[in-house]
Amino acid sequence: MRLLIGLMWLLHWLPLPVLGRIGKGMGSLLFIIMGPRREITLTNLRLTMPQLTEEQRRDIARQHFQGYSRSVLERSVLWWAPESRLKKLITIETSAGMPPGEIPVELMTEKPTILLCPHFVCLDVAGAAIAMEASASSMYVAQSNKVFDEVLRAGRARFKPVKLFSRKDGIKPIFRALKEKLPYFMLPDMDFGDKEAEFVPFFGIPAATLTATARIAAATGGQVMPVIATFLPNYAGYRVKFYPVWENYPGPDMIAATRRMNEFIEERVKEAPAEYFWTHKRFKTRPEGEPSFYSNKR
């Protein structure tokens, strides 16, 4: 692992167009050899984009493998490149009422703020962009390899202090962080089973979806501000877009609020379909009595 980390460190010296093309080539190879993950991706795309041809879905799947591989290699830039270089690579896009081209730090720290950051392959870029300007908090899955775990934690907290919680810590640390006006990165769009989740449509398919975003917002009086990071064309860097705070959210109905969240994510996926995290079994948990969409190979 130390050798791999050393290689990652060396990669951060490469110009981004060179590093990006290496990642794209690696992704093309992985698309060929990682059959089970390729099939999961294609299954997800068949379910969510039935209007496309199989050839079109395979093209999106191939681009997804390329983008995901790029994001892994380009984390070396996020973890070790100088702050000045990162700021040149990251373009901030804001909505009306926010400072143009700047992280809306004042808005996200004036009251408890949930930063809704769905699983696009560049989501770590959003974290790095904010960490250069403000402290934040997030849920964190400890890595089995201690060396890699230390590098990952250090990379995410190298600019401003970042509070990282594990799922076993429960929800109380999140409430404390929000009470301290520390923005909380929320990544609620993966299948964690049916515990604390409801079957809410995602592209028309019932998907086990955590209702935590709505429940935390209701319990803390917090606001939800979505943020999405995507690649800029031609290996020029990244776009981090901050969307308007959701009005009248969550309201009295937690399931309706969760459906609103899924609908927002759907719209963002349509804008950059190859950059959403399709290799995850998003529809693994099924309503009682309904068969699995996936094979049992992996």
Protein Blocks (a to p, Z undefined) as FASTA:
>chain_A
ZZmmmmmmmmmmpcfklmmmmmmmmmmmmmmmmmmlmmmmmmmmmmmmmmbcfklmmmmm
mmmmmmmmmmmmmmmmmmmpcfklmmmmpccdddehiaehiacfklmmmpccdddddddf
klmmmmmmmmmmoccdddddddfblklmmmmmmmmmmmbccddddfklommlmmmmmmno
pacdddfkbcebjehiacddeehiacdddfklmmmmmmnopacddddddddehhlaccdd
dddddehiebjblklmmmmmmmmmmmmmmmmmmlpcfkbcfklpccehiacfbdckZZ
